[in-house]
């Protein structure tokens, strides 16, 4: 078992650290989080082991999530190899790229069959597709 109170404290602190660059606000968040987690144990709301398990699980999950998203942002061509869970999290983060692929064999899901891959933001690819459809209808 783990302490969901600790998970909430840590997730909020990690979110502030990740999306905020002000060092004073980050320090204030940790000055709130550390005593809050400590008081959970002192007030006997949770056992120490429950708090420690929550710290380890939350830290590990946060690092995995951030590494996964940054890996796909750095190299969008690897999106073709993403599993369903990774695609879901990337969708949540707004990492959407369309690989315009020429010479791709859809029966083989590896990237080794690609002749050429170019990454484009989704909006750009959709605009090009709409232009091509407009030309075909005329």
DSSP file (Angstrom, degrees, kcal/mol; ACC not computed):
  #  RESIDUE AA STRUCTURE BP1 BP2  ACC     N-H-->O    O-->H-N    N-H-->O    O-->H-N    TCO  KAPPA ALPHA  PHI   PSI    X-CA   Y-CA   Z-CA
    1    1 A X              0   0    0      0, 0.0     2,-0.3     0, 0.0    52,-0.2   0.000 360.0 360.0 360.0 156.8    0.0    0.0    0.0
    2    2 A X        -     0   0    0     51,-0.1     2,-0.7    52,-0.1    49,-0.2  -0.929 360.0-100.6-139.7 164.8    1.0    3.6   -0.5
    3    3 A X     >  -     0   0    0     47,-1.5     4,-1.7    -2,-0.3     5,-0.1  -0.758  21.7-168.1 -89.8 112.3    0.0    7.0    0.7
    4    4 A X  H  > S+     0   0    0     -2,-0.7     4,-2.3     1,-0.2    -1,-0.2   0.781  89.0  62.9 -71.4 -24.2   -2.1    8.8   -1.9
    5    5 A X  H  > S+     0   0    0      2,-0.2     4,-2.3     1,-0.2    -1,-0.2   0.928 104.5  47.0 -61.5 -43.2   -1.7   12.0    0.1
    6    6 A X  H  > S+     0   0    0      2,-0.2     4,-2.7     1,-0.2     5,-0.2   0.901 109.0  54.5 -64.4 -41.4    2.0   11.8   -0.5
    7    7 A X  H  X S+     0   0    0     -4,-1.7     4,-2.9     1,-0.2     5,-0.3   0.927 109.0  48.2 -58.7 -45.3    1.4   11.1   -4.2
    8    8 A X  H  X S+     0   0    0     -4,-2.3     4,-2.1     2,-0.2     5,-0.2   0.928 111.0  50.0 -63.3 -45.0   -0.7   14.3   -4.4
    9    9 A X  H  X S+     0   0    0     -4,-2.3     4,-2.0     1,-0.2    -2,-0.2   0.944 116.0  42.7 -55.0 -48.9    1.9   16.4   -2.7
   10   10 A X  H  X S+     0   0    0     -4,-2.7     4,-3.1     2,-0.2     5,-0.2   0.888 111.0  52.7 -71.5 -40.0    4.7   15.1   -4.9
   11   11 A X  H  X S+     0   0    0     -4,-2.9     4,-2.6    -5,-0.2    -1,-0.2   0.923 111.4  47.6 -62.8 -42.5    2.8   15.3   -8.2
   12   12 A X  H  X S+     0   0    0     -4,-2.1     4,-2.2    -5,-0.3    -1,-0.2   0.918 113.6  47.9 -63.4 -42.2    1.9   18.9   -7.5
   13   13 A X  H  X S+     0   0    0     -4,-2.0     4,-2.4    -5,-0.2    -2,-0.2   0.922 112.5  48.6 -64.7 -43.4    5.5   19.7   -6.6
   14   14 A X  H  X S+     0   0    0     -4,-3.1     4,-2.5     2,-0.2    -2,-0.2   0.901 110.5  51.6 -63.7 -40.6    6.8   17.9   -9.7
   15   15 A X  H  X S+     0   0    0     -4,-2.6     4,-2.5    -5,-0.2    -1,-0.2   0.924 110.9  47.6 -61.9 -44.1    4.3   19.8  -11.9
   16   16 A X  H  X S+     0   0    0     -4,-2.2     4,-1.2     1,-0.2    -2,-0.2   0.916 113.6  47.9 -62.9 -42.0    5.4   23.1  -10.5
   17   17 A X  H  < S+     0   0    0     -4,-2.4    -2,-0.2     1,-0.2    -1,-0.2   0.886 115.2  45.7 -65.2 -38.0    9.1   22.2  -11.0
   18   18 A X  H  < S+     0   0    0     -4,-2.5    -2,-0.2     1,-0.2    -1,-0.2   0.902 123.1  30.3 -74.8 -41.8    8.5   21.1  -14.5
   19   19 A X  H  < S+     0   0    0     -4,-2.5     2,-0.4    -5,-0.2    -1,-0.2   0.401 111.1  67.9-103.0   2.5    6.4   24.0  -15.8
   20   20 A X     <  -     0   0    0     -4,-1.2    -1,-0.0    -5,-0.2     6,-0.0  -0.984  49.7-173.5-126.5 131.9    7.7   26.9  -13.7
   21   21 A X        +     0   0    0     -2,-0.4     2,-0.6     4,-0.0    -1,-0.1   0.463  52.4 111.4-102.3  -1.7   11.2   28.4  -14.0
   22   22 A X     >  -     0   0    0      1,-0.2     4,-2.1     2,-0.1     5,-0.2  -0.634  54.3-158.2 -77.0 115.5   11.0   30.8  -11.0
   23   23 A X  H  > S+     0   0    0     -2,-0.6     4,-2.2     1,-0.2    -1,-0.2   0.805  88.4  55.7 -66.1 -30.5   13.4   29.4   -8.4
   24   24 A X  H  > S+     0   0    0      2,-0.2     4,-2.2     1,-0.2    -1,-0.2   0.903 108.8  45.8 -71.1 -40.6   11.7   31.2   -5.5
   25   25 A X  H  > S+     0   0    0      2,-0.2     4,-2.3     1,-0.2    -2,-0.2   0.908 112.7  51.6 -67.0 -40.5    8.3   29.6   -6.3
   26   26 A X  H  X S+     0   0    0     -4,-2.1     4,-2.0     1,-0.2    -2,-0.2   0.910 110.1  48.9 -61.7 -41.7    9.9   26.2   -6.7
   27   27 A X  H  X S+     0   0    0     -4,-2.2     4,-2.2     1,-0.2    -1,-0.2   0.902 110.6  50.9 -64.5 -40.2   11.6   26.6   -3.3
   28   28 A X  H  X S+     0   0    0     -4,-2.2     4,-1.1     2,-0.2    -2,-0.2   0.885 107.5  53.4 -64.4 -38.1    8.3   27.6   -1.8
   29   29 A X  H  X S+     0   0    0     -4,-2.3     4,-2.3     1,-0.2     3,-0.4   0.920 111.8  44.4 -63.0 -43.2    6.6   24.6   -3.2
   30   30 A X  H  X S+     0   0    0     -4,-2.0     4,-2.3     1,-0.2     5,-0.3   0.831 107.8  58.5 -72.5 -29.9    9.2   22.3   -1.7
   31   31 A X  H  < S+     0   0    0     -4,-2.2     4,-0.4     1,-0.2    -1,-0.2   0.732 113.5  40.6 -68.1 -20.5    9.0   24.1    1.6
   32   32 A X  H  X S+     0   0    0     -4,-1.1     4,-1.4    -3,-0.4    -2,-0.2   0.814 116.2  49.2 -89.2 -38.9    5.3   23.2    1.6
   33   33 A X  H  X S+     0   0    0     -4,-2.3     4,-2.6     2,-0.2     5,-0.3   0.934 107.2  50.9 -71.3 -48.6    5.7   19.7    0.3
   34   34 A X  H  X S+     0   0    0     -4,-2.3     4,-2.3     1,-0.2     5,-0.2   0.936 114.4  41.9 -62.2 -49.6    8.5   18.4    2.6
   35   35 A X  H  > S+     0   0    0     -4,-0.4     4,-2.8    -5,-0.3    -1,-0.2   0.883 113.2  55.9 -63.8 -34.3    6.8   19.4    5.9
   36   36 A X  H  X S+     0   0    0     -4,-1.4     4,-1.1     2,-0.2    -2,-0.2   0.925 110.6  42.9 -62.1 -44.4    3.4   18.2    4.5
   37   37 A X  H  X S+     0   0    0     -4,-2.6     4,-1.0     2,-0.2    -1,-0.2   0.894 114.5  51.4 -68.2 -39.7    4.7   14.7    3.9
   38   38 A X  H  X S+     0   0    0     -4,-2.3     4,-2.4    -5,-0.3     3,-0.5   0.894 107.0  53.3 -63.7 -40.2    6.6   14.7    7.2
   39   39 A X  H  X S+     0   0    0     -4,-2.8     4,-2.6     1,-0.2     6,-0.3   0.775  98.2  64.8 -68.6 -25.4    3.4   15.7    9.1
   40   40 A X  H  <>S+     0   0    0     -4,-1.1     5,-2.0    -3,-0.2     6,-1.5   0.896 110.3  38.3 -60.3 -38.7    1.5   12.8    7.5
   41   41 A X  H ><5S+     0   0    0     -4,-1.0     3,-1.4    -3,-0.5    -2,-0.2   0.916 116.0  51.4 -76.8 -44.8    3.9   10.5    9.4
   42   42 A X  H 3<5S+     0   0    0     -4,-2.4    -2,-0.2     1,-0.3    -3,-0.2   0.859 110.3  48.6 -63.1 -36.1    4.0   12.6   12.6
   43   43 A X  T 3<5S-     0   0    0     -4,-2.6    -1,-0.3    -5,-0.2    -2,-0.2   0.434 111.9-122.3 -83.7   1.9    0.2   12.9   12.8
   44   44 A X  T < 5S+     0   0    0     -3,-1.4    -3,-0.2     2,-0.2    -2,-0.1   0.811  72.9 131.9  59.9  33.1    0.0    9.1   12.3
   45   45 A X  S   <S+     0   0    0     -5,-2.0     2,-0.3    -6,-0.3    -4,-0.2   0.852  78.1  12.3 -75.8 -36.9   -2.2    9.5    9.2
   46   46 A X  S    S-     0   0    0     -6,-1.5    -1,-0.2   -43,-0.1    -2,-0.2  -0.959  83.4-107.5-137.1 154.6    0.1    7.0    7.3
   47   47 A X     >  -     0   0    0     -2,-0.3     4,-1.7     1,-0.1     3,-0.2  -0.447  33.9-115.2 -73.2 155.9    2.8    4.6    8.2
   48   48 A X  H  > S+     0   0    0      1,-0.2     4,-2.6     2,-0.2     5,-0.2   0.885 116.3  56.2 -59.4 -39.9    6.4    5.6    7.3
   49   49 A X  H  > S+     0   0    0      1,-0.2     4,-2.4     2,-0.2    -1,-0.2   0.873 104.8  52.1 -63.0 -36.7    6.6    2.6    4.9
   50   50 A X  H  > S+     0   0    0     -3,-0.2     4,-1.9     2,-0.2   -47,-1.5   0.898 111.4  46.8 -66.0 -39.4    3.5    3.8    3.0
   51   51 A X  H  X S+     0   0    0     -4,-1.7     4,-2.3     2,-0.2    -2,-0.2   0.911 112.4  49.8 -67.8 -42.3    5.0    7.3    2.6
   52   52 A X  H  X S+     0   0    0     -4,-2.6     4,-2.4     2,-0.2    -2,-0.2   0.907 110.4  49.7 -64.8 -41.9    8.3    5.8    1.4
   53   53 A X  H  X S+     0   0    0     -4,-2.4     4,-2.8     1,-0.2     5,-0.2   0.915 111.0  50.5 -62.4 -42.1    6.6    3.5   -1.2
   54   54 A X  H  X S+     0   0    0     -4,-1.9     4,-2.6     2,-0.2     5,-0.3   0.894 109.6  50.7 -62.9 -40.4    4.6    6.5   -2.5
   55   55 A X  H  X S+     0   0    0     -4,-2.3     4,-2.3     2,-0.2     5,-0.2   0.932 113.8  44.6 -62.7 -45.9    7.8    8.6   -2.8
   56   56 A X  H  X S+     0   0    0     -4,-2.4     4,-2.3     2,-0.2    -2,-0.2   0.930 116.3  45.3 -65.9 -45.2    9.5    5.9   -4.8
   57   57 A X  H  X S+     0   0    0     -4,-2.8     4,-2.6     2,-0.2     5,-0.2   0.920 115.5  46.0 -65.6 -43.6    6.6    5.1   -7.0
   58   58 A X  H  X S+     0   0    0     -4,-2.6     4,-2.5    -5,-0.2     5,-0.2   0.925 114.1  47.8 -67.0 -44.6    5.8    8.7   -7.8
   59   59 A X  H  X S+     0   0    0     -4,-2.3     4,-2.3    -5,-0.3    -1,-0.2   0.914 114.4  46.6 -61.6 -43.1    9.4    9.7   -8.4
   60   60 A X  H  X S+     0   0    0     -4,-2.3     4,-2.4    -5,-0.2    -2,-0.2   0.930 113.7  47.4 -65.9 -45.9    9.9    6.6  -10.7
   61   61 A X  H  X S+     0   0    0     -4,-2.6     4,-2.4    -5,-0.2    -2,-0.2   0.897 112.5  50.1 -63.2 -40.3    6.6    7.2  -12.6
   62   62 A X  H  X S+     0   0    0     -4,-2.5     4,-2.5    -5,-0.2     5,-0.2   0.923 111.5  47.4 -65.4 -44.0    7.4   10.9  -13.1
   63   63 A X  H  X S+     0   0    0     -4,-2.3     4,-2.4    -5,-0.2     5,-0.2   0.911 112.8  49.5 -63.9 -41.6   10.9   10.3  -14.4
   64   64 A X  H  X S+     0   0    0     -4,-2.4     4,-2.5     2,-0.2    -2,-0.2   0.938 112.4  47.9 -61.1 -46.7    9.6    7.6  -16.8
   65   65 A X  H  X S+     0   0    0     -4,-2.4     4,-2.4     1,-0.2     5,-0.2   0.935 113.9  45.2 -61.3 -49.2    6.9    9.9  -18.1
   66   66 A X  H  X S+     0   0    0     -4,-2.5     4,-2.4     1,-0.2     5,-0.2   0.897 114.4  48.7 -64.3 -41.1    9.2   12.9  -18.6
   67   67 A X  H  X S+     0   0    0     -4,-2.4     4,-2.0    -5,-0.2    -1,-0.2   0.899 111.3  50.5 -65.5 -40.1   11.9   10.8  -20.3
   68   68 A X  H  X S+     0   0    0     -4,-2.5     4,-1.7    -5,-0.2    -2,-0.2   0.935 113.3  44.4 -63.9 -46.7    9.3    9.2  -22.6
   69   69 A X  H  X S+     0   0    0     -4,-2.4     4,-2.2     1,-0.2    -2,-0.2   0.929 114.6  48.0 -65.9 -44.8    7.9   12.5  -23.7
   70   70 A X  H  X S+     0   0    0     -4,-2.4     4,-2.1     1,-0.2    -1,-0.2   0.840 107.8  57.0 -66.6 -31.6   11.3   14.2  -24.2
   71   71 A X  H  X S+     0   0    0     -4,-2.0     4,-1.5    -5,-0.2    -1,-0.2   0.923 111.5  41.5 -63.9 -43.7   12.5   11.1  -26.2
   72   72 A X  H  < S+     0   0    0     -4,-1.7    -2,-0.2     2,-0.2    -1,-0.2   0.818 113.1  53.3 -75.7 -30.7    9.7   11.5  -28.7
   73   73 A X  H  < S+     0   0    0     -4,-2.2     3,-0.4     1,-0.2    -1,-0.2   0.877 110.7  48.2 -68.2 -36.2    9.9   15.2  -28.8
   74   74 A X  H  < S+     0   0    0     -4,-2.1     2,-0.3     1,-0.3    -2,-0.2   0.832 129.2  20.4 -72.6 -32.8   13.7   15.0  -29.6
   75   75 A X    ><  +     0   0    0     -4,-1.5     3,-1.9    -5,-0.2    -1,-0.3  -0.678  65.5 177.0-139.3  81.3   13.1   12.3  -32.4
   76   76 A X  G >  S+     0   0    0     -3,-0.4     3,-2.0     1,-0.3     4,-0.2   0.701  73.3  75.3 -62.6 -19.9    9.6   12.3  -33.7
   77   77 A X  G >  S+     0   0    0      1,-0.3     3,-0.8     2,-0.1    -1,-0.3   0.708  84.3  67.1 -67.3 -16.2   10.4    9.6  -36.3
   78   78 A X  G X  S+     0   0    0     -3,-1.9     3,-1.6     1,-0.2    -1,-0.3   0.484  72.7  93.1 -80.1  -1.0   10.3    7.1  -33.5
   79   79 A X  G X  S+     0   0    0     -3,-2.0     3,-1.5     1,-0.3    -1,-0.2   0.811  73.5  66.8 -59.3 -29.3    6.6    7.7  -33.1
   80   80 A X  G <  S+     0   0    0     -3,-0.8    -1,-0.3     1,-0.3    -2,-0.1   0.771 102.0  47.6 -63.7 -24.0    6.0    4.8  -35.4
   81   81 A X  G <  S+     0   0    0     -3,-1.6    -1,-0.3    -4,-0.1    -2,-0.2   0.405  85.9 118.0 -96.2   1.9    7.4    2.4  -32.8
   82   82 A X    <   -     0   0    0     -3,-1.5     2,-0.1    -4,-0.3    -3,-0.0  -0.447  59.8-132.9 -72.6 139.4    5.4    3.9  -29.9
   83   83 A X     >  -     0   0    0     -2,-0.1     4,-2.5     1,-0.1     5,-0.2  -0.278  32.7 -92.9 -82.4 177.9    3.0    1.5  -28.1
   84   84 A X  H  > S+     0   0    0      1,-0.2     4,-1.9     2,-0.2     5,-0.1   0.855 124.9  50.2 -64.1 -37.5   -0.6    2.4  -27.3
   85   85 A X  H  > S+     0   0    0      2,-0.2     4,-2.2     1,-0.2    -1,-0.2   0.919 111.8  47.9 -67.1 -43.3    0.2    3.7  -23.8
   86   86 A X  H  > S+     0   0    0      1,-0.2     4,-2.5     2,-0.2    -2,-0.2   0.904 110.6  51.8 -63.7 -40.9    3.0    5.9  -25.1
   87   87 A X  H  X S+     0   0    0     -4,-2.5     4,-2.1     2,-0.2    -1,-0.2   0.889 108.6  51.8 -62.7 -38.4    0.8    7.3  -27.8
   88   88 A X  H  X S+     0   0    0     -4,-1.9     4,-2.1     2,-0.2    -2,-0.2   0.940 111.9  45.0 -62.9 -47.5   -1.9    8.1  -25.3
   89   89 A X  H  X S+     0   0    0     -4,-2.2     4,-2.0     1,-0.2    -2,-0.2   0.871 112.4  51.7 -66.5 -35.9    0.5   10.1  -23.1
   90   90 A X  H  X>S+     0   0    0     -4,-2.5     5,-2.5     2,-0.2     4,-0.9   0.876 107.9  52.6 -67.0 -36.2    2.0   11.8  -26.1
   91   91 A X  H ><5S+     0   0    0     -4,-2.1     3,-0.5     2,-0.2    -2,-0.2   0.913 108.2  51.0 -63.0 -42.2   -1.5   12.8  -27.1
   92   92 A X  H 3<5S+     0   0    0     -4,-2.1    -2,-0.2     1,-0.2    -1,-0.2   0.904 111.9  47.2 -60.6 -41.2   -2.1   14.3  -23.6
   93   93 A X  H 3<5S-     0   0    0     -4,-2.0    -1,-0.2    -5,-0.1    -2,-0.2   0.617 114.9-117.5 -77.3 -12.3    1.1   16.3  -24.0
   94   94 A X  T <<5 +     0   0    0     -4,-0.9     2,-1.3    -3,-0.5    -3,-0.2   0.712  62.2 148.6  83.2  20.8    0.2   17.5  -27.4
   95   95 A X      < +     0   0    0     -5,-2.5     2,-0.5    -6,-0.1    -1,-0.2  -0.719  17.7 156.3 -89.2  91.3    3.2   15.8  -29.2
   96   96 A X        +     0   0    0     -2,-1.3    26,-1.1    -3,-0.1     2,-0.4  -0.961   8.5 162.6-124.2 117.3    1.6   15.1  -32.5
   97   97 A X  E     -A  121   0A   0     -2,-0.5     2,-0.5    24,-0.2    24,-0.2  -0.963  27.1-143.0-128.9 148.5    3.6   14.7  -35.6
   98   98 A X  E     -A  120   0A   0     22,-2.2    22,-1.4    -2,-0.4     2,-0.8  -0.950  12.9-143.8-111.5 127.2    2.7   13.2  -38.9
   99   99 A X  E     -A  119   0A   0     -2,-0.5     2,-1.0    20,-0.2    20,-0.2  -0.816   7.3-151.1 -91.0 114.9    5.4   11.2  -40.7
  100  100 A X  E     -A  118   0A   0     18,-2.2    18,-1.1    -2,-0.8     2,-0.5  -0.776  25.9-169.4 -84.7 109.1    5.1   11.8  -44.4
  101  101 A X  E     -A  117   0A   0     -2,-1.0     2,-0.5    16,-0.2     3,-0.3  -0.861  17.7-167.2-113.1 131.0    6.4    8.5  -45.6
  102  102 A X  E    S+A  116   0A   0     14,-1.5    13,-1.3    -2,-0.5    14,-1.0  -0.969  78.6  10.6-114.7 129.5    7.4    7.5  -49.1
  103  103 A X  S    S+     0   0    0     -2,-0.5     2,-0.5     1,-0.2    -1,-0.2   0.824  84.6 158.6  77.6  32.8    8.0    3.8  -49.9
  104  104 A X        -     0   0    0     -3,-0.3     2,-0.8    10,-0.1    -1,-0.2  -0.795  35.8-146.2 -95.1 126.7    6.7    2.5  -46.6
  105  105 A X    >   -     0   0    0     -2,-0.5     3,-1.1     5,-0.2     5,-0.1  -0.820   8.0-162.9 -90.8 107.8    5.6   -1.1  -46.4
  106  106 A X  T 3  S+     0   0    0     -2,-0.8    -1,-0.1     1,-0.3    -2,-0.0   0.658  84.2  66.0 -70.5 -15.6    2.6   -1.1  -44.0
  107  107 A X  T 3  S+     0   0    0      1,-0.1     2,-0.6    -3,-0.0    -1,-0.3   0.800  99.7  56.0 -74.4 -26.5    2.8   -4.9  -43.5
  108  108 A X  S <  S-     0   0    0     -3,-1.1    -1,-0.1     2,-0.1    -3,-0.1  -0.930  72.0-162.9-106.5 118.9    6.2   -4.4  -41.8
  109  109 A X        +     0   0    0     -2,-0.6     2,-0.2    -5,-0.0    -1,-0.1   0.346  54.9 106.2 -86.3   8.1    6.0   -2.1  -38.8
  110  110 A X  S >  S-     0   0    0     -5,-0.1     3,-0.8     1,-0.1    -5,-0.2  -0.519  72.5-131.0 -86.1 156.9    9.7   -1.4  -38.6
  111  111 A X  G >  S+     0   0    0      1,-0.2     3,-1.5    -2,-0.2    -1,-0.1   0.500  92.7  87.7 -81.3  -4.0   11.3    1.9  -39.7
  112  112 A X  G 3  S+     0   0    0      1,-0.3    -1,-0.2     3,-0.0    -3,-0.0   0.708  81.4  60.0 -70.0 -17.3   14.0    0.0  -41.7
  113  113 A X  G <  S+     0   0    0     -3,-0.8     2,-0.4    -5,-0.1    -1,-0.3   0.372  80.1 112.8 -90.3   5.2   11.6   -0.1  -44.7
  114  114 A X    <   -     0   0    0     -3,-1.5     3,-0.2     1,-0.2   -11,-0.1  -0.623  43.1-174.4 -82.6 132.6   11.4    3.7  -45.0
  115  115 A X  S    S+     0   0    0    -13,-1.3     2,-0.3    -2,-0.4    -1,-0.2   0.838  78.4   0.2 -84.3 -40.4   13.0    5.3  -48.0
  116  116 A X  E     -A  102   0A   0    -14,-1.0   -14,-1.5     2,-0.0     2,-0.4  -0.975  61.9-173.1-153.1 133.0   12.3    8.8  -46.7
  117  117 A X  E     +A  101   0A   0     -2,-0.3     2,-0.4   -16,-0.2   -16,-0.2  -0.995   5.2 177.9-129.3 128.6   10.7   10.2  -43.5
  118  118 A X  E     -A  100   0A   0    -18,-1.1   -18,-2.2    -2,-0.4     2,-0.4  -0.999  20.7-139.7-128.5 134.1   10.0   13.9  -42.9
  119  119 A X  E     +A   99   0A   0     -2,-0.4     2,-0.3   -20,-0.2   -20,-0.2  -0.739  24.1 174.5 -93.5 137.8    8.3   15.1  -39.8
  120  120 A X  E     -A   98   0A   0    -22,-1.4   -22,-2.2    -2,-0.4    -2,-0.0  -0.988  38.3-101.1-136.1 146.3    5.8   17.8  -40.0
  121  121 A X  E  >  -A   97   0A   0     -2,-0.3     4,-2.0   -24,-0.2     3,-0.2  -0.378  39.8-114.2 -61.0 150.2    3.5   19.4  -37.4
  122  122 A X  H  > S+     0   0    0    -26,-1.1     4,-2.3     1,-0.2     5,-0.2   0.874 113.5  53.3 -57.9 -42.9    0.0   18.0  -37.7
  123  123 A X  H  > S+     0   0    0      1,-0.2     4,-2.2     2,-0.2    -1,-0.2   0.904 108.4  50.0 -61.9 -42.3   -1.6   21.3  -38.7
  124  124 A X  H  > S+     0   0    0     -3,-0.2     4,-2.0     1,-0.2    -1,-0.2   0.914 111.5  48.3 -62.4 -44.1    0.9   21.8  -41.6
  125  125 A X  H  X S+     0   0    0     -4,-2.0     4,-2.1     1,-0.2    -1,-0.2   0.879 110.5  51.7 -65.0 -38.4    0.3   18.2  -42.9
  126  126 A X  H  X S+     0   0    0     -4,-2.3     4,-2.4     2,-0.2    -1,-0.2   0.894 107.9  51.7 -66.6 -39.3   -3.5   18.7  -42.7
  127  127 A X  H  X S+     0   0    0     -4,-2.2     4,-2.1     2,-0.2    -2,-0.2   0.913 110.7  48.1 -63.0 -42.9   -3.3   22.0  -44.7
  128  128 A X  H  X S+     0   0    0     -4,-2.0     4,-2.3     1,-0.2    -1,-0.2   0.903 110.9  51.4 -63.3 -41.1   -1.3   20.3  -47.4
  129  129 A X  H  X S+     0   0    0     -4,-2.1     4,-2.3     1,-0.2    -2,-0.2   0.909 109.4  49.9 -62.8 -42.5   -3.8   17.4  -47.5
  130  130 A X  H  X S+     0   0    0     -4,-2.4     4,-2.1     2,-0.2    -1,-0.2   0.879 109.7  51.4 -63.9 -38.3   -6.7   19.9  -47.8
  131  131 A X  H  X S+     0   0    0     -4,-2.1     4,-1.8     2,-0.2    -2,-0.2   0.913 110.4  48.8 -64.4 -42.3   -4.9   21.6  -50.7
  132  132 A X  H  X S+     0   0    0     -4,-2.3     4,-1.9     1,-0.2    -2,-0.2   0.896 110.9  50.4 -64.9 -39.9   -4.4   18.3  -52.5
  133  133 A X  H  X S+     0   0    0     -4,-2.3     4,-1.6     1,-0.2    -1,-0.2   0.886 108.5  52.7 -64.8 -38.6   -8.0   17.4  -52.0
  134  134 A X  H  X S+     0   0    0     -4,-2.1     4,-0.8     1,-0.2    -1,-0.2   0.871 109.5  48.9 -64.1 -38.0   -9.1   20.7  -53.4
  135  135 A X  H  < S+     0   0    0     -4,-1.8     3,-0.3     1,-0.2    -1,-0.2   0.868 109.3  52.7 -69.5 -37.2   -7.0   20.2  -56.5
  136  136 A X  H  < S+     0   0    0     -4,-1.9    -2,-0.2     1,-0.2    -1,-0.2   0.837 107.3  51.9 -67.5 -32.9   -8.4   16.7  -57.1
  137  137 A X  H  <        0   0    0     -4,-1.6    -1,-0.2     1,-0.2    -2,-0.2   0.710 360.0 360.0 -78.9 -19.8  -12.0   17.9  -57.0
  138  138 A X     <        0   0    0     -4,-0.8    -1,-0.2    -3,-0.3    -2,-0.2   0.477 360.0 360.0 -84.2 360.0  -11.5   20.6  -59.6
